[in-house]
Amino acid sequence: MRAKRALFLLFFTVFLTFSDTHSSVNDEAILSEDFPIKLSAYGFFDNLAQQQPKIGVLPYNLITVLFSDYADKDRFVYVPSAKKAHYVEDSVFDFPVGTALIKTFSYNQRINDSDVVKELIETRLLLRKIDRWETLTYVWNEEQTEAYLKIGGKTVNTRFTDSAGKNKTVRYRVPNKNQCKECHASGDGIVPIGPKPRNLDKDFDYPDQRMNQLVKWSQMNIIDDYPQNVQPVADFTDPSKDIEARARAYLAINCGHCHSPKGSASSTGLYLNYGEKRPKQLGILKPPVAAGRGSGGLKYSVVPGDPDASILLFRMISDDPAIMMPESGRSIIHQEAVALIYDWIEKMGGETR
């Protein structure tokens, strides 16, 4: 079996080497079981430090994004030449072997009125191997010239300038390999979370023009097809959008990957994935499976009209590692999201009276 797999890997790599005329990405490194120590070994970028991608490595963004202690994120997708991702209803695209999803986390710090310094913290990779998805994390050096593989994670003490222009300190935690699995687990495997059609259906400013991302992905032969009637999620930061749509979009991208029938929190019965419609599974007057500090002595996950009595909000407000949700990926409170979920629960009271 191993010999057969090794032979397949050899032929696949040779095929990619001779068929890929638009990019010099190191396809062999993506498929290798000997993980490169340096991020530069993959060849994703013409300029690594400035995150300038090579031709064939496409930047993208999501409508509503996962919160990670206010870190900025640059996302990129690479699909080997002559390969395409396939549409899957209510899920991420089914990406082919050799795909790389790349996400770099960074902070901006304003030095003065005209100067802003960008600090690259980590770059996470999701690599589509022959038989699975592999998660790898690369941490940037102080010189900001290279990122190095960190299986065990790392804590980075740094600062950033918030939207109000104030400098804030943050104890940023780069996840270890097991923590990556906590979020990306689905059943017995690892899967991407973000690149679903409903999360991508927005315009993006490419170097040559501004256009819809799904159209661009189709033009570049990254995907084979997608429904023309995609219903995009709401941007949770857009107050002109319906509050129900904004809250559900935020909870889906930040909580729904774990709190879903196949996620790592499936046993809780609290399902916050985007397609869930049942009130009780969404937490409305649902008691917790297990009482303890995480419930804060409260009775239900969501109490319509009473945010302060809702466990969901209690855990979002907490910064205690034993209580807070999400339990990985943040060390500080997402104030804007707390305000949104507070208003969402409060408005439920008027709807149910």
N, C-alpha and C positions, 0 to 999 in steps of 0.2 A: 504493500500500500504506500509506504514512504517513497519507494523507488518510482512508483507511478506518479505520485504527487510531485516529486522532484523533477521528473521528466516533463510534466505539464508546465511547471514553473519555468523551466529552461526554454521550452518552445514559446510560451506566452511572452517571455521577456525578449526573445529574439524577434518575435513578431512585432512587438511594440517598437523595438529599436529601429527596424527597417521601415515600418509603416508610418511612424510619427514624423511628419515633415514640418509641422507648425510649432514645435516646442522642443526644448532641450531639457525638459524635466527628467529627472533620473527615475525612470519607471522601475528599474531593478531595485532601487532603495525602497520604494513604496511596497513592493512585494516581498522583500527580504525578511527572513526571520531573525537576522542579526541587525537589530535596530541601530541606525546611525547615531553616533554620539552628538554630532553637530547638525543643527537645522539646515545649514547651508548645503549639506550633502544631498538633499533632495532636489536642489536646483529650481525651487518654486519662484525665486525672485531674481530679477536683473540687479536690483539694489536691495540687499537684505535689510540693512539698517533703516532704509526709507520705505520698506514694504512696497516696492514697485514690482509688480508681478511680471513674469514672462508672458509672452504671447501664448494663449491657451490656458492660462490661469486667470480666471475671471473673478473680479471682486463682486460682492453682493451684500445685501442687507435684508433684515426682516422688518415687518411692519411694527410688531411689538416684540421686544427683546427680553431675554433673561437678565435679571438684575444680578450684578456681581460687584457689590460695594462701589457702585458708581464708576467702574472702570469703563473706558471706551473700548470698542471692539472693531477690528478690521477682519472681515470674512472673505474667504476666497474658495472657489471650487475648481478642481481639476479633474477632467474625465479624459482618459486616453483616446487618441485619435482612432476613428472607426468604431468607437463604442458609444452607446447612448444610455441614459437613464430612462426607465419606464415609469409611466404614471401608475400610481396605486391609489385607489379611492380612500380618502380620509387618512392618508399616511404620507410619510416622506416618499420621495421618488426612490425607486429601486435602482440604485447606482451599480454600475458594472465593476467587475474586478479591476483593480488598478486606480480606482477613484481616490482622491484625497480631498477632504474637507479641512480647511485651514482657518484657524481663528486666533488672532493676536490680541492680547489684552494690554492696555496701556493707560497711563494717566497724563493729563496735561496740567502743567503748573505755570501760572502766569508770573513772570519775573517783574515786569513793569507794564506800562500801558501798551507797548508795542511788541514785547518779546514773550513768547510762550515756549516752554520746553516740554517736549513729549518724551516720556519715559516708557520704554517697552518693558513689560513685566514677564510675560510668558506667551508662548505660542502652543496651542493645542492642536493635535492632528487626529483626525479619524481616517484611518486607512482601510480601504476595502481589500482585504486579503482574499485568497482563493476560497477559503471556507468560513470567513468571519469578518467582522469589523474589529480593528485594533485601535485602542486609545493610547496616545503617547503625548507627553508634555515636555516642552523645552523651555528652560528658564534663561532669560537674557543676562549677560554679564554686565558689570558696572560700566564698562566702556561702550556698551550698546553696539557692539560689533558682531556678536554671535550669540546664539542661544544653544544651551546644552541640555541633553536628556536628563530628566530628573524623575526616576520611577517613584521615589519616596516622597515627592512633594517638597515644598519649602515655604517658609514664612518670610515675607518681604515687608519691612517697615518703610513706609514712604509717605508722600504728601501729594495732594492734588488741589486744584482750584475749582470750587463748586460753581453752580450756575449763578450764584449771587456775587461771585468774585472773591469769596473768602477761601483762604487756604485751610485745608483740613488734613489731619493725619489719619492714616489707615494702616491697620495691621493686615495686610493682604495675604491670604493663604492660597498658595498653589496646591491643587489637590494631588494626593497620591493616586496610584493606579486603582486601588479599591474604591476610592471616593468617586472616580470617574464612572465606575460601574454602577454606583448607587443611582445616578441620574439616567444613564444611558441603557440600563437593563430593560429588556422586554422579554418576558419568558425566560428562556435559558441563554439568550444571546444579547449582544450589544447592538444598538441601532442609533442612527442620528436622530436629533430631535427637531431641529428648526426648518430644514428645507422642504416644507410642504407647499403645494401650490397656493393655498390660502394665505400663507405667511410671506410669499414672494411676490404676490400680485401688486406691485407698486413700481413707480418710476425710479430710476437710478441714474446718477450723473456719471456716465462713462467718459473716458478721455475724448472721444470723438462726438458724442451726442448724448442727450437724455432720452431714455426710452424705458418701456415696461420691461421688467426683469424676465418674465416668462417669455416674452417675445424674443428678447436677446438670447436667452438660453436655447430657444428653439432655432434661431438663426445660426447659432454657433454649433448646432448639432449636439448639445449637451443632453437634451431631452428629446424623446421621440414625439411626444404628444401631450396635450393637457386639455381639459374641458374649456370651452370658450365661455362658459357661464360660471367660472370660479367665483365663489363668494368670499372676498378677502376678509380677514379679521380686522377688527377696529384697531386703530392706534390708541393705546390706552392713555396717551398724553394729550389727545385731541378733545377738548371739552365740547366741541360741536357734535361729537358722536354720542349715540345713546349710551347711558351709563351701564346698562346691562351688558351691552356688547363690549364696552371697554373693560369692565370687570372680568368678564368671562375670558377675554383675550389675554389679560394679564395672568389670571390664575392658570390658564391652559399652558402657557409657555414657561411659567415659573414653578408650577406645582403639578400639572397634569401628567408629566412624564412618569412621575412616581405614583401619584394618586390616580391610578387607572387600573382596569381589570388585569393587565399584564405587567404593571409596574412594580417596583420594589415595595410600595405601600399598599398593595392590593388588598391585604388582609384587614385594613382599616375600614373598608367599605365606603370610604369617602373618596369619590371620584370627581376630579376637577378637570378631566380631559375635555376638549372642546365639544365633542359630540354628545356628552352626557346631558340628558334632559330630565331625568327623574329627580324630583325635589329632595327626597331623602338622601340619595347618593350624592347630591350636591351639598349636603350638610344641613339642610333646613330642618330644624328640630330633630336632628340626629344625635343621639348620645354617643360618646366616644366608646370604642371597643374596650379600652383599658383606662381606668382612672389613674390619676397620679399627678405629678407636678405639671406635666404637659397640659392638663386640662384647666389648671388654675382654679380648681374648685367649681368650675362652671359646668352646666348640665348638657349644653348642646353646641354643636359645631357652629351653627348659624341660627340666631334668633331674630326673625324678621322684625325690624323696627328697633332693635336693641343691640347695637354694635358692641357695647361694653359687656354684654352678657354672652358674647359669641367667642367660642374657643379659637376659631379661625383667626380672628383679629388679634386676640390675646397672644397667640404664638407669633404673629407677624410683628407685633410691637416689641416683643422680648428680644434682648440680645444675650440672654443666658443660653450657652451652648446646649444645655439639657432640656430647654423648652422651645427655643426659637425654631421657626420654619421659614424658609427651607433650612434644614439643619446643616447643609453643606453649601459653600459658595458665597456666604456672606458673614461679615462680622459686625456690620452696622445696620441700622434700620433704614429701610427704603421709605422715606417720609411721604413722597408723592403717592406711592402705592397704598400706604396705610390710609391716607386721606380718601383715596378713591374707594377702597373697600368699605371704609366707615360709611361714606355717603351711600354706597350701594345697598348695604344692609339696612341702613336707616330708612331708605326709600321703600324697601320691601314692606315695611309696616303699613305705609299708606295704601299699598296695593292689596294687602290682605285684609284690611279692615272692612 
